[in-house]
Amino acid sequence: MIIYENEHSFIMISQHDHAKISGEIAQNWRDDFFNGIERKEEVVLAIYEHDRGWIDLDSAPLWNNQEQKPYSFENYPMKAKTTYYKTGIDEVEKMNKYASLLCSLHFASFFEKEDNPIGQQFLKEEINRQQILLKELNILGEKVKEDNLKYHLNMLMFCDNLSLYICLNKPCVNKAEEHPFFRNGFSQLFPFANNQRIHAHWINQENVSLSVFPMKKQLQVQLELKEVKKEDIKVYGLEKAYTDTPSSKRTVTFI
């Protein structure tokens, strides 16, 4: 679950709904910026589906007693999180092996400096998966294929982050008050941007500008969310309050 807090409510966005926005960004990526475009369908699939492991978890959000707010993807209990990460990657692998390789590389990157034994075990298992898939897909030792894989992973991470940008920030937020993930731009670097960071900026309630624009044209997306009242959580508990809160949509246009 992706969450930010208002005075009287929590804005709650499911990971899979956020991933759909990531997929739309990838689908509209400029062809001349799409290295290894022969794999476009597989790359876009990976980006659309990368957070599908969260579907069941987000259907029944958990309350964090210590912080007195719902658990988010940033602090969700490790055992459950890694179990469902694996489930999601397994499900993508049944759809397409290249897509699952990208998802595995993406999630494994979260645990490269992890001290928790559960995280370390997840990383070990995903590295093993990756080696098997790299051999099956005939990528190992093929420089062009390896370079394209790195580029596609970079795309996944960028599309993920750009979608997170509109999920974690209130519309029209000042740059200094943005979520710390994004204040200094996105860490993924691309040749078309001269290997400099791309910066996003809310210019009004519905429009987000990018310092370098990787898409074919302006892209309007519909972000599904729930504004769950704190009073409802207090009375009914988080899961019922979340379930009973109707969804709404926020329109955002990337320009």
Helices and strands as residue ranges (DSSP letters): E 2-5, E 9-13, H 15-27, G 31-33, G 37-39, H 40-49, G 52-54, H 55-59, E 63-64, E 69-70, H 78-95, H 97-108, G 109-111, H 117-136, H 143-168, G 175-177, G 191-193, E 200-202, E 207-210, E 219-229, H 230-236, H 238-244, E 248-254
